[in-house]
């Protein structure tokens, strides 16, 4: 059977067939519309419309206990920058993002380079590596409580056994930086598998003879990593950074479980939740949502512009 | 010429320790009594492994056990329903986008994809208010609708890429034989797209299982609270024994962990298809 000829033949027959003048008076084809309608309804009704609501109502006073809604211009935004807990949550979120993006990207590159060449057991290692990505962030918070805990935690036990500290230490709630660092490590645990896979996919495209050529020129090991691996992995690294930026700027589950409402480490998303669903001040919540969305998109675009380079072999 | 990474053994050891130590630790804690968990230094291996924490969750009549059991049922219902609906709707739309030409095709396709660029939580408050207006707070329907709307764009994108990569020849042969386009979809395209469909289903299911903030807002009692929300509520009380919390945690990670290990090939393929644009 000549599958190569048949389609061409069929196309000629249908366009020139009887009763169907070329390109005109076709019956309306409703099937594709029927197929995409559910998707379109969901996207418009439960994504674009709500996003529009956030965009508009950020400039309104919307308080469940204080109707009706009234236009107040930038008042929600002004109010937000006068509120100390919200301002400090912005600083916290910036810390989360910086720590999370740097750690998950560096670890992702290290793990991807480890997995770059085939070796026995690599498939098993990838299966293990992916685990933290697949688990709920909330439960990961509970898992890591067992490591950070000041009374029974694994880290304290190991540090004391090794005589690195004399007595059990408080990590969560010790001070701003340490608290945020230990909470963010839990999120990094969840983010790193995807970063690794993204960088690894980029590394797999690098032709092996590039490394051979470099070796002949006397550039191997570290030099080859800096001159070949890193630049050619840029598309993968850029996507990895973007996913980490989006996740860390919107961090909620890990600080919520590990730290509760304590303002030492509260993120902007936590404040958004508290403001909207405990104080029932939706207008302020909308303004915070809009702010974090705009910042997320701007930072993501900046990363793409700075880090992404398309690579051709 | 061997060009292997000289520090590979170190890297391998790091990946294994980094991933497995926390998982081992929660499992080990769940197999100890609360007194054993409080030992200093910790018991690195459970001295007398016991399933008593799991039996408490399985058979106990206290409110902790009841809430874990009911919320496990809830999370299974919500994940299964949203996975099935997402995959079916995404497959239909992906087929239309990949194989049919129609007015508005590009606009619809790219606006669906564009919603992936929005952080999920940007629509949290409006979605809550919509569901509350429709009387769908504290219902499975409300939660599933929100999940499906969140997962559809990525699912459609993965399946669109997969279907576009399939050879046209078989479908055309089917059409020559007189099959309708829906018959071609059902008998030719879907069977060929099976690996893509499995990837999409797994990624959707795992994302649904991991949800926390949306169900936290959309459900306020045990009628619909998924396991993640129930566990966080128990952790917030600070009175639940840590060994029992750990057992609940192991229950909550068992399903996604098994899926991730057994079906990881599909996950890796699906993720890479979905995120490298």
Contacts between the chains, C-beta under 8 A, distances in Angstrom:
chain1	res1	chain2	res2	distance
A	3	B	169	4.2
A	3	B	172	7.9
A	3	B	173	7.1
A	6	B	169	7.9
A	6	B	172	6.7
A	6	B	173	7.3
A	6	B	176	6.8
A	7	B	168	6.8
A	7	B	169	7.0
A	7	B	172	4.8
A	10	B	172	6.5
A	10	B	175	7.6
A	10	B	176	6.1
A	29	B	100	7.6
A	29	B	102	6.4
A	31	B	96	7.5
A	31	B	100	7.1
A	31	B	181	6.2
A	31	B	182	7.7
A	32	B	96	4.2
A	32	B	100	4.2
A	32	B	102	4.2
A	32	B	105	7.3
A	33	B	102	6.8
A	35	B	92	4.4
A	35	B	93	5.9
A	35	B	95	6.2
A	35	B	96	3.8
A	35	B	100	7.8
A	36	B	92	7.5
A	36	B	93	4.7
A	36	B	96	5.1
A	36	B	97	7.1
A	36	B	108	5.9
A	38	B	89	4.5
A	38	B	92	7.0
A	38	B	93	7.2
A	39	B	89	5.8
A	39	B	90	7.2
A	39	B	92	7.7
A	39	B	93	4.0
A	39	B	108	7.9
A	39	B	112	6.0
A	39	B	152	5.8
A	39	B	156	6.2
A	40	B	108	6.0
A	40	B	112	7.5
A	42	B	89	7.3
A	42	B	145	8.0
A	42	B	148	6.2
A	42	B	149	4.6
A	42	B	152	5.4
A	43	B	111	6.7
A	43	B	112	5.1
A	43	B	115	5.9
A	43	B	149	7.2
A	43	B	152	7.0
A	43	B	153	7.1
A	45	B	149	7.5
A	46	B	123	7.5
A	46	B	127	6.5
A	46	B	130	7.4
A	46	B	145	6.5
A	46	B	146	6.7
A	46	B	149	3.4
A	47	B	115	4.4
A	47	B	118	7.3
A	47	B	123	6.4
A	47	B	149	5.6
A	47	B	150	7.9
A	47	B	153	7.8
A	48	B	111	7.2
A	48	B	115	6.7
A	49	B	126	7.6
A	50	B	123	3.9
A	50	B	126	3.4
A	50	B	127	5.3
A	50	B	130	6.6
A	51	B	115	7.7
A	51	B	118	5.9
A	51	B	122	5.9
A	51	B	123	5.6
A	51	B	126	7.7
A	53	B	126	4.0
A	53	B	129	7.8
A	54	B	122	5.8
A	54	B	123	6.6
A	54	B	125	6.8
A	54	B	126	5.8
A	57	B	126	7.8
A	107	B	18	7.8
A	110	B	11	6.3
A	110	B	14	7.4
A	111	B	11	6.7
A	111	B	14	7.7
A	111	B	15	5.6
A	113	B	5	5.5
A	113	B	11	7.1
A	114	B	5	6.2
A	114	B	7	7.8
A	114	B	8	5.6
A	114	B	11	3.0
A	114	B	12	6.2
A	114	B	14	7.8
A	114	B	15	6.5
A	115	B	11	7.9
A	116	B	5	6.4
A	117	B	3	6.9
A	117	B	4	5.2
A	117	B	5	6.8
A	117	B	8	8.0
A	119	B	4	7.4
A	119	B	8	7.2
A	121	B	12	8.0
A	123	B	265	8.0
A	125	B	12	6.4
A	125	B	15	6.1
A	125	B	16	7.4
A	126	B	264	6.4
A	126	B	268	6.7
A	127	B	260	7.4
A	127	B	261	5.1
A	127	B	264	4.2
A	128	B	15	7.1
A	128	B	16	6.6
A	128	B	19	5.4
A	128	B	20	6.7
A	128	B	261	7.5
A	129	B	15	5.5
A	129	B	19	5.9
A	130	B	260	5.5
A	130	B	264	5.3
A	130	B	267	6.2
A	130	B	268	7.1
A	131	B	19	5.7
A	131	B	23	6.9
A	131	B	257	6.0
A	131	B	260	5.4
A	131	B	261	7.0
A	132	B	19	6.2
A	133	B	260	7.5
A	134	B	206	5.1
A	134	B	210	7.9
A	134	B	256	4.6
A	134	B	257	6.7
A	134	B	259	6.8
A	134	B	260	3.7
A	134	B	267	7.3
A	135	B	210	7.0
A	135	B	253	4.8
A	135	B	256	5.5
A	135	B	257	6.6
A	135	B	260	7.9
A	136	B	209	6.2
A	136	B	210	4.1
A	136	B	211	7.7
A	136	B	212	6.6
A	136	B	228	4.9
A	136	B	252	6.4
A	136	B	253	7.4
A	136	B	256	7.3
A	137	B	210	6.4
A	137	B	212	6.5
A	138	B	212	4.8
A	138	B	228	4.6
A	138	B	229	7.9
A	138	B	231	6.3
A	138	B	232	5.0
A	139	B	228	6.7
A	139	B	231	6.3
A	139	B	249	5.1
A	139	B	252	4.6
A	139	B	253	5.5
A	140	B	22	7.8
A	141	B	232	7.9
A	141	B	235	7.6
A	142	B	26	7.6
A	142	B	231	6.5
A	142	B	235	5.6
A	142	B	245	6.0
A	142	B	246	7.5
A	142	B	248	7.9
A	142	B	249	4.7
A	143	B	22	5.1
A	143	B	23	7.2
A	143	B	25	7.3
A	143	B	26	4.5
A	143	B	246	8.0
A	143	B	249	5.8
A	143	B	253	7.7
A	144	B	22	6.1
A	145	B	235	7.4
A	145	B	242	7.6
A	145	B	245	7.9
A	146	B	22	7.7
A	146	B	25	5.3
A	146	B	26	5.9
A	146	B	29	5.5
A	146	B	242	6.9
A	146	B	246	6.6
A	147	B	21	8.0
A	147	B	22	6.2
A	147	B	25	6.3
A	149	B	242	7.6
A	151	B	38	7.0
A	152	B	37	5.6
A	152	B	38	5.5
A	152	B	39	7.9
A	152	B	40	7.7
A	152	B	42	6.5
A	152	B	242	6.6
A	153	B	42	7.9
A	154	B	21	7.7
A	154	B	25	5.3
A	154	B	42	6.0
A	157	B	40	6.8
A	157	B	41	4.2
A	157	B	42	4.0
A	157	B	44	8.0
A	158	B	41	7.9
A	160	B	40	7.5
A	160	B	41	6.0
A	161	B	41	5.1
A	168	B	40	7.3
A	189	B	18	7.4
A	189	B	22	7.0
A	192	B	18	7.9
A	194	B	271	6.5
A	194	B	275	7.6
A	197	B	268	6.0
A	197	B	271	6.0
A	197	B	272	6.4
A	198	B	272	7.5
A	198	B	275	6.5
A	198	B	276	7.2
A	201	B	272	5.1
A	201	B	276	6.5
A	208	B	3	7.0
A	211	B	3	4.9
A	212	B	1	6.0
A	212	B	3	7.3
A	215	B	1	6.7
A	215	B	3	7.2
A	220	B	3	7.8
A	221	B	6	6.8
A	235	B	276	7.6
A	236	B	276	7.7
A	239	B	275	5.9
A	239	B	276	6.4
A	243	B	275	7.0
A	246	B	119	5.9
A	249	B	119	7.4
A	250	B	119	5.0
A	250	B	120	7.4
A	250	B	121	5.4
A	252	B	121	7.3
A	252	B	212	7.3
A	252	B	213	5.3
A	253	B	212	4.9
A	253	B	213	7.1
A	256	B	212	7.9
A	256	B	232	6.9
A	257	B	232	5.4
A	257	B	235	5.7
A	257	B	236	8.0
A	260	B	236	6.2
A	269	B	121	6.0
A	269	B	213	7.4
A	272	B	121	7.4
A	272	B	124	7.5
A	272	B	125	7.9
A	273	B	213	6.9
A	273	B	216	7.9
A	273	B	217	7.6
A	276	B	124	7.8
A	276	B	125	5.3
A	276	B	128	8.0
A	277	B	128	7.7
A	277	B	217	6.1
A	282	B	125	5.6
A	282	B	129	7.3
A	285	B	125	5.1
A	286	B	125	6.0
A	289	B	121	6.7
A	289	B	122	5.3
A	289	B	124	6.7
A	289	B	125	6.4
A	290	B	122	7.5
A	292	B	119	6.9
A	292	B	121	7.6
A	292	B	122	7.7
A	293	B	118	6.5
A	293	B	119	5.5
A	293	B	122	4.2
A	296	B	119	5.0
A	297	B	117	6.8
A	297	B	118	8.0
A	300	B	117	7.7
